[in-house]
Amino acid sequence: MLHIDQKVIEDIERGFSIPAQPKLLKKLQGLIAQEEPELNLIARTIAQDAAVSSTILKTINSPVYGLSRTISDIPKSVRYIGLEGIIILVTSSLLKQTFKQEDCSIALEDFWINSTNIANVCVHIGNSLKQAISKDILFSLGLFHDCGIPIMAMKYSEYHQIFQHALETPDVSITSIEDINYQANHATIGYYVATSWRLPKDICQLILAHHERDFLDNPFSRLQKFYFSILKMAENIVHQKRYNEDTPDWTFLKDKVLNILVINEGEYSTLLNSFEEDIT
């Protein structure tokens, strides 16, 4: 596992425009941390932000949650998906609002579409497995794992070229190529954002490690390896559907991921083909 020491943190703070934790998120985390959280107060606090409320309702009524009826207000949303789920949706909405296209050298709309696709595929894979795993963690991991990329792209005008070079150089991980060019990488920056915004510790650690090709060889818990494996499979499925090729990491991780998830080649192919019209 990569180690983040104080010098790394100071370098990130000094060199990159890291979005501060929004007041709304800080307030909600305070309300939820109370011994007996008041759901109605939490719902009213969320409802004060129209953009966040709209995003939550749109997401909760999407196929990801598979509801048999439409949820039309925030109080019902809070009760249906729970406090952990609602915090994740609020965080995702606020993070998207933080970045502006005019400041960024990559296409942000495409970036968030890709991240959302990966989040949805993570949940779909998780639902297909017998292992008891959190839908909220899978969704947030898929959505936030690359959140350091827009920050890199805000600082470096040529970042998209370096990223493309990494895709064309699969023998070297993208974080290694970023480190060579910038002495920083998007996994470390994403970890810093996630910890600053107080995402769950397990998600923060997986964001930091999501390009470590030897992760599954190390003595992490079986549950951590499950989440990591689902993320890497979801990344590859989305990349295959959008670009008709594997991600650079997949060749190095495929056999180990299939083993961890107890999925054979045929089952993986079936899963891959099941997303024919769901990924744009």
Protein Blocks (a to p, Z undefined) as FASTA:
>chain_A
ZZddfklmmmmmmmpccddddfklmmmmmmmmpmbacfklmmmmmmmpmklmmmmmmmmm
mmklopabdcfbfklmmmmnommlmmmmmmmmmmmmmpcfklpcbdfklmmmmmmmmmmm
mmmmmmmpmbdcdfklmmmmmmmmmmmmmmmmmmmmklmmmmmmmmmmmmbcfklmmmmm
nopafklmmmmmmmmnopafklmmmmmmmmcmklmmpccdfklmmmmmmmmmmmmmmmmm
mnopacfklmmmmmmmmmmnopafklmmmmmmmmmmmpZZ
